[in-house]
Amino acid sequence: MKIKPKKNVWTVAKAEAGMSLQEFIAARMNASKRVAKQHIDAKVVRVNDKNIWIARHALKQDDEVAVLASVVSPTATSNRIKKVKILFEDADYIIVDKPRGVLVNEADFSLETIVREQTGIDTIQASHRLDRDTTGCLMMSKSQAAHEAVVEVFKQHKVAKTYRTVVYGRWDARSTTIELPIDGERAVSNVRCIRANHDCSHLAVRIETGRTHQIRRHLAMARHPVVGDLQYGPKIVEDERLRALTYPLLHAVELEMEHPAKGSLLRVFAPVPQDFHKWLTALKLQPAR
């Protein structure tokens, strides 16, 4: 199966030379400058195969401008999602399979909002966060007391979180540990290679600490950035297939911890989503059977 890039590509005409990137995109997409800026901010715009996220960037004649994806706001995405899959639930906590494109909180239509409406429990709040485009296990608390108890567990780094991801290039080691500080804080990521080829590698990453963008930053430090990562990844993507990917391939596959109230082992698994499987197939990275 081949995944073909879906994008709008335009060449800057002589009369358009000197236009700002924002003005050019707005004109070519027949959209407002606000919408054009949303695409630039989402880092789905490339000029001559380089990511450009400066709205005022002046274009030259014959520059090639590509918009790799249509940006859908978190609000619009969340409006379409009415229910999420519940992986675990008891009197204190609920763990859901977070979909892509939804903010966990701090938005009018967040994952918290969706789960509150789905369960009828208006006191639910997220116990930790995942990035908007990261999928998988997300733990929520049903009460303030439960929330405070589990936050303390996270602070003590007693939660084991495992992710699946795909990175650029061949990861040669079967397993390795990356222990490099992030923002001056200790950060540890244990990496296991599931399958690799010359182009990309399919990894399982178990993190002992939870720093901001830890996996994406650690793997970029190791010179194997996550595919689709427009923030920490390469400015020029040579593989034509991967130019269509405008979000990091990152899935929180497992969460393991001691239950804050019961003391028993709590272990929850979130199946890898369909779009992730499609990319594994396209890149020939499916686990060996």
C-alpha positions, 0 to 999 in steps of 0.5 A: 500500500502506498500513501501518497502526499495530498498537498497544494503546490504553487509556483510564485509568479513574477507578479507575486514576487515580494508577497509575504507567505501569509498573503500568498497562501491566502490568495492561492487558497482563496482564504482569509489571512487568519486561515493562512496564518493558521496553516503557517503556525501549524507548520504544514507549509513548506517553501522550496521543500523547507519548513517555513513558519514566518508569516512575513517571509518574503517570496521570490519568483519561482519559489515553490510553496506547498501546503501539505494539509488542511488545518482543522482547528482543535475545536472543530475536531473535538466537535466531531468527536462525541465519544472516546473509548474507555480503557479502564474505569473504577470509582476513582479513575478513568483511562481513555484512548485519546484520539488525535487532534484533540487538546486534553484541556484548556480549550472550549471543546477539550478531551475533558469536556468530551469525557464529562459529557460522555460520562455525566461526571462534571468533576472529571479532570486530566491527571496528566497531558498528551500533546494534541496529536499524540494518541493513546492512554490518558488517565483522568480523575473523578474527584479532586482527592483522587486527582491529588493522589495520582498527581503525587504518584506522577511527581515521584516518577512511579508511573511507567509510560510506554509509547510506540513511534517511528523515527527517521533512519535505521536504529542500530541498537536492539535496546538503549537508554537515553539519559540527557537533561531536558530544560535542565531537568533529569530525563530518561528514555528507554528505547527498544527497536521493534523493526528497522530498515534503511529509511525508518525504524519502529520503536517502543520507548518507555519513559521514566520521567515526563519532561515536555516533549521528552520522547521527541526531543530525546530522539532528535538528540539521538539524530533519529527524529520522529517522522512527521515532527515538524518542530524537532525534525528535519527542515527538508524531508527527502522521502516523498511519502513522508512529506504527507505526514504533518503530525508526529507518529507517537502513540501512548500504548501502555500505562503502568502504575500502582493504583493510588487508592488500592495499592494494586497494579494498574496496567492499561493498554491502548491498541495502535490506531489504524492510521499508525498501522497504515504508516507501518505497512507503507514503510514496511515496519510492521512487527515480525509475526 
